[in-house]
């Protein structure tokens, strides 16, 4: 069990972003220099489950890594997590979380990143179009998402002095939401086309918007 907890501690490094129970944290960043910590317990501890679920590990690499798992083929996923000082309060905050709002917020970030990475010409000519798409996505209530799983973990943090000085304990509650790819794509295409119709027309802009839309799901 101790060995398993150590492994889980390493896997969850990227999830360790300070926050409060009232606000879900942002999507996990790429692991950097993280202060020393240890996993005190997790959902599997109380349930007699030794190994963490595969999506916990994969989520550290981003949603695309989760989507490559056999259980989530053909799905888009969103992982929402909440941080707090005790399990009861953090769990309650997670229960009260507006999943629709968090899903839209997360998808808007993913759309923004997709636009930023799109390798198409004249992209600078449609900046306002892309900004409107991102804003629209952040405000939509997307249909079809279901909570597929959840998990919690308690982490003890130490100050960066060789794991000698206690800093804080925190709980994190993670929720995994999934939707069929074709269901989400249809909704996103509605936003892409809708904002295109509202954009002032020029041949250059039309070509750029078409190119971005054609390449959109390659990066999404």
Phi and psi in degrees as GROMACS dihedral restraints (atoms count N, CA, C in turn):
[ dihedral_restraints ]
;  ai    aj    ak    al  type     phi  dphi    fc
    3     4     5     6     1   -62.2    20    10
    4     5     6     7     1   -40.9    20    10
    6     7     8     9     1   -62.7    20    10
    7     8     9    10     1   -40.8    20    10
    9    10    11    12     1   -63.2    20    10
   10    11    12    13     1   -40.6    20    10
   12    13    14    15     1   -66.1    20    10
   13    14    15    16     1   -36.5    20    10
   15    16    17    18     1   -64.6    20    10
   16    17    18    19     1   -43.2    20    10
   18    19    20    21     1   -61.4    20    10
   19    20    21    22     1   -45.0    20    10
   21    22    23    24     1   -62.5    20    10
   22    23    24    25     1   -36.3    20    10
   24    25    26    27     1   -60.9    20    10
   25    26    27    28     1   -43.1    20    10
   27    28    29    30     1   -65.4    20    10
   28    29    30    31     1   -41.9    20    10
   30    31    32    33     1   -66.4    20    10
   31    32    33    34     1   -27.7    20    10
   33    34    35    36     1   -96.7    20    10
   34    35    36    37     1    11.4    20    10
   36    37    38    39     1   -54.1    20    10
   37    38    39    40     1   -43.8    20    10
   39    40    41    42     1   -69.1    20    10
   40    41    42    43     1   -15.3    20    10
   42    43    44    45     1   -85.2    20    10
   43    44    45    46     1    -7.1    20    10
   45    46    47    48     1   -85.1    20    10
   46    47    48    49     1    79.2    20    10
   48    49    50    51     1  -119.3    20    10
   49    50    51    52     1   125.1    20    10
   51    52    53    54     1   -61.1    20    10
   52    53    54    55     1   143.6    20    10
   54    55    56    57     1  -165.2    20    10
   55    56    57    58     1  -164.4    20    10
   57    58    59    60     1  -134.7    20    10
   58    59    60    61     1   162.5    20    10
   60    61    62    63     1   -66.9    20    10
   61    62    63    64     1   -20.1    20    10
   63    64    65    66     1   -83.6    20    10
   64    65    66    67     1   -12.6    20    10
   66    67    68    69     1  -131.7    20    10
   67    68    69    70     1   127.3    20    10
   69    70    71    72     1   -70.4    20    10
   70    71    72    73     1   146.1    20    10
   72    73    74    75     1   -79.7    20    10
   73    74    75    76     1   164.0    20    10
   75    76    77    78     1   -70.3    20    10
   76    77    78    79     1   162.3    20    10
   78    79    80    81     1   -51.0    20    10
   79    80    81    82     1   139.1    20    10
   81    82    83    84     1   -58.4    20    10
   82    83    84    85     1   132.8    20    10
   84    85    86    87     1   -82.1    20    10
   85    86    87    88     1   173.4    20    10
   87    88    89    90     1   -65.7    20    10
   88    89    90    91     1   133.6    20    10
   90    91    92    93     1   -55.6    20    10
   91    92    93    94     1   137.2    20    10
   93    94    95    96     1  -126.3    20    10
   94    95    96    97     1  -149.4    20    10
   96    97    98    99     1   -75.2    20    10
   97    98    99   100     1   107.2    20    10
   99   100   101   102     1  -106.1    20    10
  100   101   102   103     1   135.7    20    10
  102   103   104   105     1   -58.6    20    10
  103   104   105   106     1   157.9    20    10
  105   106   107   108     1   -61.4    20    10
  106   107   108   109     1   145.0    20    10
  108   109   110   111     1  -157.8    20    10
  109   110   111   112     1   170.9    20    10
  111   112   113   114     1  -145.7    20    10
  112   113   114   115     1   151.0    20    10
  114   115   116   117     1   -86.8    20    10
  115   116   117   118     1   119.6    20    10
  117   118   119   120     1   -82.9    20    10
  118   119   120   121     1   -41.6    20    10
  120   121   122   123     1  -165.2    20    10
  121   122   123   124     1   167.1    20    10
  123   124   125   126     1  -153.0    20    10
  124   125   126   127     1   176.8    20    10
  126   127   128   129     1   -56.8    20    10
  127   128   129   130     1   -37.4    20    10
  129   130   131   132     1   -66.0    20    10
  130   131   132   133     1   -27.0    20    10
  132   133   134   135     1   -61.1    20    10
  133   134   135   136     1   -47.0    20    10
  135   136   137   138     1   -77.7    20    10
  136   137   138   139     1   -21.4    20    10
  138   139   140   141     1   -96.8    20    10
  139   140   141   142     1    -3.3    20    10
  141   142   143   144     1    78.4    20    10
  142   143   144   145     1    14.7    20    10
  144   145   146   147     1   -90.2    20    10
  145   146   147   148     1   122.6    20    10
  147   148   149   150     1   -79.9    20    10
  148   149   150   151     1   -51.1    20    10
  150   151   152   153     1   -93.7    20    10
  151   152   153   154     1   140.9    20    10
  153   154   155   156     1   -69.5    20    10
  154   155   156   157     1   156.6    20    10
  156   157   158   159     1   -64.2    20    10
  157   158   159   160     1   151.0    20    10
  159   160   161   162     1   -60.8    20    10
  160   161   162   163     1   -31.6    20    10
  162   163   164   165     1   -69.5    20    10
  163   164   165   166     1   -25.4    20    10
  165   166   167   168     1   -62.7    20    10
  166   167   168   169     1   -47.5    20    10
  168   169   170   171     1   -64.5    20    10
  169   170   171   172     1   -47.5    20    10
  171   172   173   174     1   -65.8    20    10
  172   173   174   175     1   -32.2    20    10
  174   175   176   177     1   -64.0    20    10
  175   176   177   178     1   -22.1    20    10
  177   178   179   180     1   -67.1    20    10
  178   179   180   181     1   -22.3    20    10
  180   181   182   183     1   -93.6    20    10
  181   182   183   184     1    -1.1    20    10
  183   184   185   186     1   108.2    20    10
  184   185   186   187     1   166.8    20    10
  186   187   188   189     1   -61.6    20    10
  187   188   189   190     1   -31.0    20    10
  189   190   191   192     1   -65.2    20    10
  190   191   192   193     1   -30.9    20    10
  192   193   194   195     1   -68.2    20    10
  193   194   195   196     1   -39.1    20    10
  195   196   197   198     1   -65.1    20    10
  196   197   198   199     1   -40.4    20    10
  198   199   200   201     1   -66.3    20    10
  199   200   201   202     1   -16.2    20    10
  201   202   203   204     1   -85.4    20    10
  202   203   204   205     1   -13.4    20    10
  204   205   206   207     1   -67.9    20    10
  205   206   207   208     1   147.7    20    10
  207   208   209   210     1   -54.7    20    10
  208   209   210   211     1   -37.4    20    10
  210   211   212   213     1   -70.7    20    10
  211   212   213   214     1   -15.5    20    10
  213   214   215   216     1  -124.1    20    10
  214   215   216   217     1    22.0    20    10
  216   217   218   219     1   -63.5    20    10
  217   218   219   220     1   136.9    20    10
  219   220   221   222     1    77.7    20    10
  220   221   222   223     1    14.4    20    10
  222   223   224   225     1  -121.5    20    10
  223   224   225   226     1   152.7    20    10
  225   226   227   228     1  -101.8    20    10
  226   227   228   229     1   142.7    20    10
  228   229   230   231     1  -126.3    20    10
  229   230   231   232     1   153.4    20    10
  231   232   233   234     1  -133.7    20    10
  232   233   234   235     1   129.4    20    10
  234   235   236   237     1  -111.0    20    10
  235   236   237   238     1   118.6    20    10
  237   238   239   240     1  -109.5    20    10
  238   239   240   241     1   134.4    20    10
  240   241   242   243     1  -133.6    20    10
  241   242   243   244     1   149.4    20    10
  243   244   245   246     1  -126.5    20    10
  244   245   246   247     1   138.3    20    10
  246   247   248   249     1  -114.8    20    10
  247   248   249   250     1   140.9    20    10
  249   250   251   252     1  -158.6    20    10
  250   251   252   253     1   179.5    20    10
  252   253   254   255     1   -89.1    20    10
  253   254   255   256     1   -19.2    20    10
  255   256   257   258     1  -143.0    20    10
  256   257   258   259     1   156.0    20    10
  258   259   260   261     1   -66.1    20    10
  259   260   261   262     1   -42.4    20    10
  261   262   263   264     1   -62.0    20    10
  262   263   264   265     1   -48.4    20    10
  264   265   266   267     1   -66.3    20    10
  265   266   267   268     1   -40.1    20    10
  267   268   269   270     1   -67.7    20    10
  268   269   270   271     1   -40.7    20    10
  270   271   272   273     1   -64.0    20    10
  271   272   273   274     1   -39.8    20    10
  273   274   275   276     1   -64.7    20    10
  274   275   276   277     1   -42.6    20    10
  276   277   278   279     1   -62.1    20    10
  277   278   279   280     1   -38.6    20    10
  279   280   281   282     1   -66.3    20    10
  280   281   282   283     1   -37.3    20    10
  282   283   284   285     1   -66.9    20    10
  283   284   285   286     1   -34.1    20    10
  285   286   287   288     1   -83.2    20    10
  286   287   288   289     1    -8.7    20    10
  288   289   290   291     1   -60.7    20    10
  289   290   291   292     1   137.8    20    10
  291   292   293   294     1   -82.4    20    10
  292   293   294   295     1    98.1    20    10
  294   295   296   297     1   -61.2    20    10
  295   296   297   298     1   -39.0    20    10
  297   298   299   300     1   -59.9    20    10
  298   299   300   301     1   -42.6    20    10
  300   301   302   303     1   -65.6    20    10
  301   302   303   304     1   -43.8    20    10
  303   304   305   306     1   -68.3    20    10
  304   305   306   307     1   -37.6    20    10
  306   307   308   309     1   -63.2    20    10
  307   308   309   310     1   -44.9    20    10
  309   310   311   312     1   -63.4    20    10
  310   311   312   313     1   -41.8    20    10
  312   313   314   315     1   -62.1    20    10
  313   314   315   316     1   -44.9    20    10
  315   316   317   318     1   -66.6    20    10
  316   317   318   319     1   -43.3    20    10
  318   319   320   321     1   -64.4    20    10
  319   320   321   322     1   -34.6    20    10
  321   322   323   324     1   -64.0    20    10
  322   323   324   325     1   -36.7    20    10
  324   325   326   327     1   -66.6    20    10
  325   326   327   328     1   -38.7    20    10
  327   328   329   330     1   -68.2    20    10
  328   329   330   331     1   -38.9    20    10
  330   331   332   333     1   -64.0    20    10
  331   332   333   334     1   -43.8    20    10
  333   334   335   336     1   -59.8    20    10
  334   335   336   337     1   -44.2    20    10
  336   337   338   339     1   -64.8    20    10
  337   338   339   340     1   -36.3    20    10
  339   340   341   342     1   -64.0    20    10
  340   341   342   343     1   -44.9    20    10
  342   343   344   345     1   -61.4    20    10
  343   344   345   346     1   -42.8    20    10
  345   346   347   348     1   -62.4    20    10
  346   347   348   349     1   -33.3    20    10
  348   349   350   351     1   -92.2    20    10
  349   350   351   352     1    -2.5    20    10
  351   352   353   354     1   -67.1    20    10
  352   353   354   355     1   126.7    20    10
  354   355   356   357     1   -98.7    20    10
  355   356   357   358     1    78.2    20    10
  357   358   359   360     1  -132.6    20    10
  358   359   360   361     1   154.4    20    10
  360   361   362   363     1   -77.9    20    10
  361   362   363   364     1   155.4    20    10
  363   364   365   366     1    60.5    20    10
  364   365   366   367     1    24.1    20    10
  366   367   368   369     1   -63.0    20    10
  367   368   369   370     1   -28.4    20    10
  369   370   371   372     1   -65.9    20    10
  370   371   372   373     1   -17.6    20    10
  372   373   374   375     1   -81.2    20    10
  373   374   375   376     1   -11.4    20    10
  375   376   377   378     1  -123.9    20    10
  376   377   378   379     1    32.8    20    10
  378   379   380   381     1   -60.9    20    10
  379   380   381   382     1   -43.3    20    10
  381   382   383   384     1   -64.8    20    10
  382   383   384   385     1   -36.4    20    10
  384   385   386   387     1   -61.0    20    10
  385   386   387   388     1   -48.5    20    10
  387   388   389   390     1   -65.4    20    10
  388   389   390   391     1   -37.8    20    10
  390   391   392   393     1   -63.2    20    10
  391   392   393   394     1   -40.1    20    10
  393   394   395   396     1   -68.3    20    10
  394   395   396   397     1   -37.6    20    10
  396   397   398   399     1   -61.8    20    10
  397   398   399   400     1   -47.2    20    10
  399   400   401   402     1   -59.2    20    10
  400   401   402   403     1   -44.7    20    10
  402   403   404   405     1   -63.9    20    10
  403   404   405   406     1   -43.1    20    10
  405   406   407   408     1   -63.3    20    10
  406   407   408   409     1   -42.2    20    10
  408   409   410   411     1   -61.7    20    10
  409   410   411   412     1   -37.4    20    10
  411   412   413   414     1   -68.6    20    10
  412   413   414   415     1   -15.9    20    10
  414   415   416   417     1  -107.5    20    10
  415   416   417   418     1    -2.8    20    10
  417   418   419   420     1   -89.2    20    10
  418   419   420   421     1   146.4    20    10
  420   421   422   423     1   -96.1    20    10
  421   422   423   424     1   104.8    20    10
  423   424   425   426     1   -79.6    20    10
  424   425   426   427     1   137.3    20    10
  426   427   428   429     1   -91.6    20    10
  427   428   429   430     1   152.6    20    10
  429   430   431   432     1    98.5    20    10
  430   431   432   433     1   -12.1    20    10
  432   433   434   435     1   -74.1    20    10
  433   434   435   436     1   139.5    20    10
  435   436   437   438     1  -132.7    20    10
  436   437   438   439     1   144.7    20    10
  438   439   440   441     1   -78.6    20    10
  439   440   441   442     1   113.5    20    10
  441   442   443   444     1   -89.2    20    10
  442   443   444   445     1   -28.1    20    10
  444   445   446   447     1  -165.4    20    10
  445   446   447   448     1   165.8    20    10
  447   448   449   450     1  -149.4    20    10
  448   449   450   451     1   161.6    20    10
  450   451   452   453     1  -157.1    20    10
  451   452   453   454     1   155.5    20    10
  453   454   455   456     1  -136.6    20    10
  454   455   456   457     1   157.3    20    10
  456   457   458   459     1  -149.4    20    10
  457   458   459   460     1   143.7    20    10
  459   460   461   462     1  -108.0    20    10
  460   461   462   463     1   127.5    20    10
  462   463   464   465     1  -118.9    20    10
  463   464   465   466     1   136.0    20    10
  465   466   467   468     1  -106.3    20    10
  466   467   468   469     1   122.8    20    10
  468   469   470   471     1  -101.3    20    10
  469   470   471   472     1   144.6    20    10
  471   472   473   474     1  -119.9    20    10
  472   473   474   475     1   155.4    20    10
  474   475   476   477     1   -69.7    20    10
  475   476   477   478     1   153.2    20    10
  477   478   479   480     1   -72.2    20    10
  478   479   480   481     1    60.3    20    10
  480   481   482   483     1  -128.8    20    10
  481   482   483   484     1    35.7    20    10
  483   484   485   486     1    82.8    20    10
  484   485   486   487     1    30.0    20    10
  486   487   488   489     1    60.4    20    10
  487   488   489   490     1    46.9    20    10
  489   490   491   492     1  -112.2    20    10
  490   491   492   493     1   -34.6    20    10
  492   493   494   495     1  -111.4    20    10
  493   494   495   496     1   120.8    20    10
  495   496   497   498     1   -64.6    20    10
  496   497   498   499     1   139.3    20    10
  498   499   500   501     1  -109.4    20    10
  499   500   501   502     1   -61.2    20    10
  501   502   503   504     1  -165.7    20    10
  502   503   504   505     1   159.7    20    10
  504   505   506   507     1  -110.6    20    10
  505   506   507   508     1   146.3    20    10
  507   508   509   510     1  -148.5    20    10
  508   509   510   511     1   154.0    20    10
  510   511   512   513     1  -110.1    20    10
  511   512   513   514     1   146.7    20    10
  513   514   515   516     1  -130.5    20    10
  514   515   516   517     1   132.1    20    10
  516   517   518   519     1  -113.9    20    10
  517   518   519   520     1   124.3    20    10
  519   520   521   522     1  -113.3    20    10
  520   521   522   523     1   139.1    20    10
  522   523   524   525     1  -125.9    20    10
  523   524   525   526     1   131.6    20    10
  525   526   527   528     1  -106.3    20    10
  526   527   528   529     1   120.1    20    10
  528   529   530   531     1  -111.5    20    10
  529   530   531   532     1   140.2    20    10
  531   532   533   534     1  -131.9    20    10
  532   533   534   535     1   156.6    20    10
  534   535   536   537     1  -150.0    20    10
  535   536   537   538     1   146.4    20    10
  537   538   539   540     1   -61.5    20    10
  538   539   540   541     1   138.0    20    10
  540   541   542   543     1   -57.7    20    10
  541   542   543   544     1   -44.5    20    10
  543   544   545   546     1   -65.2    20    10
  544   545   546   547     1   -30.3    20    10
  546   547   548   549     1   -68.0    20    10
  547   548   549   550     1   -46.0    20    10
  549   550   551   552     1   -71.5    20    10
  550   551   552   553     1   -39.1    20    10
  552   553   554   555     1   -59.1    20    10
  553   554   555   556     1   -41.0    20    10
  555   556   557   558     1   -61.6    20    10
  556   557   558   559     1   -40.2    20    10
  558   559   560   561     1   -70.8    20    10
  559   560   561   562     1   -40.6    20    10
  561   562   563   564     1   -66.9    20    10
  562   563   564   565     1   -37.7    20    10
  564   565   566   567     1   -63.4    20    10
  565   566   567   568     1   -33.9    20    10
  567   568   569   570     1   -62.3    20    10
  568   569   570   571     1   -38.6    20    10
  570   571   572   573     1   -69.6    20    10
  571   572   573   574     1   -46.6    20    10
  573   574   575   576     1   -58.7    20    10
  574   575   576   577     1   -45.5    20    10
  576   577   578   579     1   -71.7    20    10
  577   578   579   580     1   -38.6    20    10
  579   580   581   582     1   -63.6    20    10
  580   581   582   583     1   -43.7    20    10
  582   583   584   585     1   -72.3    20    10
  583   584   585   586     1   -27.5    20    10
  585   586   587   588     1   -65.2    20    10
  586   587   588   589     1   -40.2    20    10
  588   589   590   591     1   -64.5    20    10
  589   590   591   592     1   -27.8    20    10
  591   592   593   594     1   -86.7    20    10
  592   593   594   595     1    -7.9    20    10
  594   595   596   597     1   -82.4    20    10
  595   596   597   598     1   133.8    20    10
  597   598   599   600     1   -54.8    20    10
  598   599   600   601     1   132.7    20    10
  600   601   602   603     1   -85.8    20    10
  601   602   603   604     1   130.1    20    10
  603   604   605   606     1  -143.9    20    10
  604   605   606   607     1   152.5    20    10
  606   607   608   609     1   -56.5    20    10
  607   608   609   610     1   -39.2    20    10
  609   610   611   612     1   -65.6    20    10
  610   611   612   613     1   -44.0    20    10
  612   613   614   615     1   -65.3    20    10
  613   614   615   616     1   -41.6    20    10
  615   616   617   618     1   -60.4    20    10
  616   617   618   619     1   -44.7    20    10
  618   619   620   621     1   -64.2    20    10
  619   620   621   622     1   -41.7    20    10
  621   622   623   624     1   -65.9    20    10
  622   623   624   625     1   -42.9    20    10
  624   625   626   627     1   -65.2    20    10
  625   626   627   628     1   -40.8    20    10
  627   628   629   630     1   -62.8    20    10
  628   629   630   631     1   -41.9    20    10
  630   631   632   633     1   -64.9    20    10
  631   632   633   634     1   -42.6    20    10
  633   634   635   636     1   -63.5    20    10
  634   635   636   637     1   -43.2    20    10
  636   637   638   639     1   -66.0    20    10
  637   638   639   640     1   -39.3    20    10
  639   640   641   642     1   -66.3    20    10
  640   641   642   643     1   -33.4    20    10
  642   643   644   645     1   -94.1    20    10
  643   644   645   646     1    -1.1    20    10
  645   646   647   648     1   -57.5    20    10
  646   647   648   649     1   -50.7    20    10
  648   649   650   651     1   -78.2    20    10
  649   650   651   652     1   -10.2    20    10
  651   652   653   654     1   -67.8    20    10
  652   653   654   655     1   -33.7    20    10
  654   655   656   657     1   -99.2    20    10
  655   656   657   658     1   -16.2    20    10
